[in-house]
Amino acid sequence: MASTTTAPRRRVRAASGGGVNAGHTLAGWLFTAPMIVILGLFLVFPILMALYVSFTSWNGNGSPFQGGANAPLVGLRNYTDLFTRDGLMRQTFMQSIGNTFYYVLFVVPLQTITALGLALIVNNKFLKGKGFFRTAFYFPSVTSSIAITTVFLFLFGNSGAVNAFLGLFGIHGPAWFSDPRGLFHLAFGAFGIDNPGWAQADVLGRSLWEWLSGPSVAMMVLIFLAIWTTTGTFILMFLAALQDLPEDVEEAAALDGATSWQKLRFVTIPQLRPSIFLVTTLGLIGTWQVFDQVYVTGGGQPGGTTLTPAYLSYGQSFEEFEYGQGTAIAFIIFLIIVALTWLQRRFLAEREG
């Protein structure tokens, strides 16, 4: 009889939060409270403040939260003007979007494929000197991007090593580097196609020909710079994932007669989908937020072909003192990153299904 009466009491105590686990929830909140407060004060609260500023035309004088002539509320005008209002600002913003689109299109796939390939090589059990190769591949990732970009400026300068090398083949002068035309324009020009009539249609303030121009030579240099400096970090991510894969799965595939390519395609890569998603997501975030290389190389030169939304947001805020429009551009970048990440996640989920 005693055992039948104590069991309900234990269930009642457990349901009411008593017993051995009593106070664990409170202790958890106490341990995490300092970080929650720090994130709230220095991350969440500033983001909400910036979101409010994006609905004003604050010019930097006084406080944006006091309203008045310095920060009148304009609603969604800072956002809609970037897409609907004809003028230089919309054209510049769309040019930065087009530049970054090509930057992402080249950088994210190439750095992912390069990182995975080098990780597979370094992970080979028969490779000698693994420590050296890991250090060599990772070294550019821990070097200051400003320092590396400055070195690239010297390499591609008028009297730099690149021009000196090209001079050996009869290519003289830095005009190819300062040419604002895109690579696709240059390729079309080689076949006599130059700004045809069908490409004059206006799309968001720019002609279709301008949208299809492709990255300039200067942007291709920044693309190469980004791949070289970020691949090392992603190699480590892929290497950690490869070393965590069960060996019995590959051994079973080998016993079934699978070739090395078949094992890579049907066994290794499917198991690496979470790591691929992580690498591509980090790549998307980093490429859409590229700023420092653009700042060092002249703020979008030549002809705005290396301009990015992140640098344009900085310029509008701290150079033109249009803080409302600058923060609006920043939140548009955020929405683009969220949308692309969601689409990427859906695509990988469908492939897994």
C-alpha positions in Angstrom: 0.0 0.0 0.0 2.8 2.4 0.8 4.4 1.9 -2.6 1.2 2.7 -4.4 0.8 6.0 -2.5 4.4 7.3 -2.9 4.5 6.9 -6.7 1.8 9.6 -7.3 3.6 11.9 -4.9 6.8 11.5 -6.8 5.0 12.3 -10.0 3.4 15.3 -8.4 6.8 16.5 -7.1 8.4 16.1 -10.6 5.6 17.9 -12.2 5.8 20.8 -9.8 9.6 21.2 -10.4 10.8 19.5 -7.2 13.2 16.7 -6.8 16.8 16.4 -7.9 16.5 18.7 -11.0 14.9 21.5 -8.9 16.7 24.8 -9.5 18.5 23.7 -12.7 16.5 26.1 -14.9 17.2 29.0 -12.6 20.9 28.1 -12.5 21.0 27.9 -16.3 19.4 31.4 -16.6 21.9 32.8 -14.1 24.9 31.4 -15.9 23.7 32.7 -19.3 22.3 36.0 -18.1 25.7 37.9 -18.4 26.0 36.9 -22.1 22.3 37.6 -22.8 22.8 41.1 -21.3 25.9 41.8 -23.3 24.4 40.6 -26.6 21.3 42.6 -25.8 23.2 45.8 -25.1 25.9 45.6 -27.8 24.1 43.6 -30.6 20.3 43.5 -30.4 19.7 47.0 -29.1 22.1 48.7 -31.7 20.4 46.7 -34.5 17.0 48.0 -33.4 18.4 51.5 -33.2 19.8 51.2 -36.7 16.4 49.8 -38.0 14.7 52.9 -36.6 17.3 55.2 -38.2 16.6 53.6 -41.6 13.1 55.0 -41.4 14.4 58.5 -40.9 16.5 61.0 -42.9 19.0 61.6 -40.1 21.9 63.8 -41.2 24.2 63.0 -38.2 23.3 66.1 -36.2 21.9 65.6 -32.7 20.1 62.4 -31.8 18.0 60.5 -34.3 15.5 59.6 -31.6 14.5 63.2 -30.9 13.0 63.8 -34.3 12.7 67.3 -35.6 14.5 68.8 -38.6 17.6 66.6 -38.1 15.9 63.2 -38.2 12.3 63.4 -39.7 10.5 60.2 -40.2 10.2 59.2 -43.8 8.8 55.7 -43.5 9.9 53.3 -46.2 11.2 56.0 -48.6 14.9 55.1 -48.0 14.1 51.6 -49.2 11.7 52.3 -52.0 13.9 55.1 -53.5 16.7 52.6 -54.1 14.5 50.5 -56.3 11.9 52.9 -57.8 13.3 56.5 -57.9 15.2 57.4 -61.0 18.6 59.0 -60.3 22.2 58.5 -59.7 21.7 56.9 -56.3 19.5 54.0 -57.7 22.0 53.5 -60.6 24.9 53.4 -58.2 23.1 51.0 -55.8 22.1 48.7 -58.7 25.7 48.7 -60.0 26.9 47.7 -56.5 24.3 44.9 -56.5 25.4 43.7 -59.9 29.1 43.8 -58.9 28.5 41.8 -55.8 26.3 39.3 -57.6 29.2 38.4 -59.9 31.6 38.5 -56.9 29.5 36.0 -55.1 28.9 33.9 -58.2 32.6 33.4 -58.7 33.9 33.4 -55.1 31.5 31.0 -53.3 31.6 28.1 -55.7 35.4 28.4 -56.4 36.4 28.7 -52.8 34.2 25.8 -51.8 35.4 23.5 -54.5 39.1 24.5 -53.9 38.8 24.1 -50.1 37.2 20.6 -50.5 39.8 19.5 -53.1 42.7 20.6 -50.9 41.1 19.1 -47.8 40.8 15.7 -49.6 44.5 16.0 -50.6 45.7 16.9 -47.1 43.5 14.1 -45.6 45.2 11.5 -47.7 46.8 9.0 -45.4 49.7 8.5 -47.8 50.6 12.2 -48.1 53.9 13.2 -46.4 54.4 16.6 -44.8 50.8 17.1 -43.9 51.7 19.7 -41.2 53.6 21.8 -43.7 50.7 21.8 -46.3 48.1 22.6 -43.6 50.1 25.5 -42.4 50.8 26.8 -45.9 47.1 26.6 -46.9 45.9 28.3 -43.7 48.5 31.0 -43.5 46.8 33.5 -45.9 43.6 33.3 -43.7 45.3 34.6 -40.6 47.1 37.4 -42.4 45.6 40.9 -42.3 43.4 41.4 -45.4 44.5 45.0 -45.5 48.1 44.0 -45.7 47.4 41.4 -48.4 45.3 43.9 -50.4 48.1 46.5 -50.2 50.6 43.9 -51.5 48.2 43.2 -54.4 48.1 46.9 -55.2 51.9 46.9 -55.6 51.7 43.8 -57.7 49.1 45.2 -60.1 50.4 48.8 -60.1 51.8 50.6 -63.1 55.3 49.3 -62.5 54.3 46.2 -60.6 55.4 42.7 -61.1 52.3 41.7 -63.0 52.8 44.4 -65.6 56.5 43.6 -65.8 55.7 39.9 -66.5 53.1 40.7 -69.1 55.5 43.0 -70.8 57.6 39.9 -71.7 54.6 38.9 -73.9 54.2 42.3 -75.5 51.4 43.5 -73.2 52.4 46.9 -72.0 50.7 49.4 -69.7 48.1 49.1 -66.9 45.1 49.9 -69.1 43.7 46.4 -68.9 43.5 46.8 -65.1 41.8 50.2 -65.2 39.3 49.2 -67.9 35.7 49.5 -66.5 34.3 47.1 -69.0 33.3 43.7 -67.8 34.8 40.4 -68.9 31.7 39.4 -70.8 31.8 42.8 -72.7 35.4 42.2 -73.6 34.5 38.7 -74.8 31.6 40.0 -76.9 33.8 42.8 -78.3 36.2 40.2 -79.6 33.3 38.9 -81.8 32.3 42.4 -82.9 29.3 42.6 -80.5 29.3 46.0 -78.8 26.1 47.3 -77.0 23.5 45.8 -79.4 20.0 47.2 -79.6 18.4 44.2 -77.8 20.4 45.0 -74.7 19.2 48.6 -74.3 16.1 47.7 -72.2 16.0 49.4 -68.8 16.1 47.2 -65.8 16.0 48.9 -62.5 17.8 52.0 -63.7 20.5 50.1 -65.7 20.5 48.8 -69.2 20.5 45.0 -69.8 23.9 45.4 -71.4 25.3 46.8 -68.1 23.7 44.0 -66.1 25.3 41.4 -68.4 28.7 43.1 -68.5 30.3 40.7 -66.0 33.0 41.5 -63.5 35.8 43.9 -64.5 39.4 42.9 -64.5 39.8 44.7 -61.2 37.0 42.8 -59.7 38.5 39.5 -60.9 41.6 40.4 -59.0 39.6 40.9 -55.9 37.8 37.6 -56.6 41.2 35.9 -56.8 42.3 37.7 -53.6 39.2 36.5 -51.7 39.5 32.9 -52.8 43.2 32.8 -51.8 42.6 34.4 -48.4 39.5 32.5 -47.3 40.1 29.0 -48.6 42.4 28.1 -45.8 39.7 28.5 -43.1 37.2 26.3 -45.1 39.9 23.7 -45.6 40.0 23.2 -41.8 36.2 22.8 -41.7 36.2 20.2 -44.4 39.2 18.5 -42.9 37.5 18.2 -39.6 34.4 16.8 -41.3 36.4 14.3 -43.3 38.3 13.0 -40.3 34.9 12.5 -38.5 33.5 10.3 -41.3 33.2 6.5 -40.4 35.8 4.5 -42.3 33.6 1.4 -42.5 31.3 3.1 -45.0 34.2 3.7 -47.5 35.5 0.3 -46.9 32.1 -1.2 -47.7 32.0 0.9 -50.9 35.5 -0.3 -51.9 34.4 -4.0 -51.3 31.5 -3.4 -53.6 33.9 -2.4 -56.3 33.3 1.4 -56.3 36.0 3.5 -57.9 37.7 6.5 -56.2 35.4 8.9 -58.1 32.3 6.9 -57.2 33.2 6.8 -53.5 33.8 10.6 -53.6 30.5 11.3 -55.4 28.1 8.8 -53.8 29.7 8.3 -50.3 31.9 11.1 -49.2 30.1 14.2 -50.6 26.6 13.2 -49.4 28.0 12.8 -45.9 29.6 16.2 -46.1 26.4 18.1 -46.9 26.2 19.8 -43.5 29.7 21.0 -43.9 29.1 22.2 -47.5 26.0 24.1 -46.2 28.1 25.7 -43.5 30.9 26.7 -45.9 28.6 28.1 -48.5 26.6 30.0 -46.0 29.7 31.6 -44.5 30.8 32.3 -48.0 27.6 34.0 -48.8 27.7 36.1 -45.7 31.3 37.1 -46.2 31.0 37.9 -49.9 27.9 40.1 -49.6 29.6 42.0 -46.8 33.0 42.6 -48.5 34.3 46.0 -47.5 38.0 46.2 -46.6 39.4 45.2 -50.0 37.2 47.7 -51.8 38.2 50.4 -49.3 41.9 49.9 -49.8 41.7 49.6 -53.6 40.1 52.9 -54.2 36.5 52.7 -53.1 35.0 51.1 -56.2 37.4 52.1 -58.9 37.6 51.9 -61.8 34.3 53.3 -62.8 32.5 51.8 -59.8 33.1 48.3 -61.1 34.4 47.1 -57.7 31.8 49.0 -55.6 29.8 46.8 -53.2 26.6 47.6 -51.2 28.6 47.3 -47.9 31.0 50.0 -49.0 28.1 52.1 -50.5 26.4 51.9 -47.1 29.5 53.2 -45.4 29.9 56.0 -48.0 26.3 57.2 -47.7 26.5 57.2 -43.9 29.9 58.5 -43.0 30.8 60.5 -46.2 27.5 61.8 -47.4 25.9 61.9 -44.0 22.8 60.2 -45.3 22.5 57.8 -42.3 18.9 56.8 -43.1 19.8 55.6 -46.6 23.0 54.0 -45.5 21.3 51.9 -42.8 18.6 51.0 -45.3 21.2 49.6 -47.7 22.7 47.6 -44.8 19.3 46.0 -44.0 18.7 45.2 -47.7 22.0 43.3 -47.6 20.8 41.4 -44.5 17.6 40.5 -46.3 19.4 39.3 -49.4 21.7 37.1 -47.2 18.7 35.6 -45.4 16.8 34.9 -48.6 19.8 33.3 -50.3 20.6 31.2 -47.2 17.0 30.0 -47.1 17.0 29.1 -50.8 20.3 27.2 -50.3 18.9 25.3 -47.4 15.8 24.3 -49.3 17.9 23.2 -52.2 20.1 21.0 -50.0 17.1 19.6 -48.2 15.5 18.6 -51.6 18.7 17.0 -52.7 18.8 15.0 -49.4 15.2 14.0 -49.9 
